[in-house]
Amino acid sequence: MKNQATNDVGISRRIRQARLKMRFSAVYVSKQMNLSHSICSQWENNKANPSTAHLVKLAKILNVSFEWLALGS
């Protein structure tokens, strides 16, 4: 059974892809999110799930739609 803390690999890849497209460092994004770098790193490395609220904020920071970030659509 898959651990619930592990998210869809697609979300992790989309977060990283959008961050790199914007040419933002992971540290910059974590500061914009007002979170520790390690939490944001866990999202990108498929170790934890961002909450819906965090996905909404990430989408705004990364200039992508919530739907694309969360679902890939």
C-alpha positions in Angstrom: 0.0 0.0 0.0 1.3 3.4 -0.9 2.1 5.8 1.9 -0.4 8.7 2.0 2.4 11.2 2.6 3.8 10.3 -0.9 2.1 12.3 -3.6 1.7 11.8 -7.3 5.1 12.0 -9.0 3.4 14.3 -11.6 2.8 17.0 -9.0 6.4 16.9 -7.9 7.6 17.2 -11.5 5.1 20.0 -12.3 6.2 22.0 -9.3 9.9 21.7 -10.3 9.1 22.3 -14.0 7.2 25.5 -13.2 9.8 26.8 -10.8 12.6 26.3 -13.2 10.6 27.9 -16.1 10.2 31.0 -13.9 14.0 30.8 -13.1 13.2 30.8 -9.4 15.4 29.1 -6.9 13.8 26.7 -4.5 14.9 29.0 -1.6 13.1 31.9 -3.3 9.9 29.9 -3.6 10.0 28.7 0.0 10.5 32.3 1.1 7.5 33.5 -1.0 5.5 30.6 0.5 6.7 31.6 4.0 7.8 28.0 4.6 11.0 26.3 5.3 13.1 25.2 2.4 12.9 21.6 3.5 9.1 21.5 3.2 9.2 22.8 -0.3 12.0 20.4 -1.1 9.9 17.5 0.1 7.2 18.4 -2.4 9.6 18.5 -5.3 11.2 15.3 -4.2 7.9 13.4 -3.9 8.3 13.0 -0.1 5.2 15.0 1.0 1.9 16.4 -0.3 1.4 20.2 -0.5 -2.0 21.1 0.9 -4.7 22.5 -1.4 -4.0 26.0 0.1 -0.3 25.6 -0.6 -1.0 24.5 -4.2 -3.2 27.6 -4.7 -0.4 29.8 -3.5 2.3 28.0 -5.5 0.2 28.3 -8.7 0.1 32.1 -8.2 3.8 32.4 -7.4 4.7 30.1 -10.4 2.3 31.8 -12.7 0.5 28.5 -13.6 -3.1 27.4 -13.1 -4.1 25.5 -10.0 -5.7 22.8 -12.3 -2.4 22.2 -14.1 -0.3 22.1 -11.0 -2.6 19.8 -9.1 -4.0 17.6 -11.9 -1.8 18.2 -14.9 -4.7 19.4 -17.0 
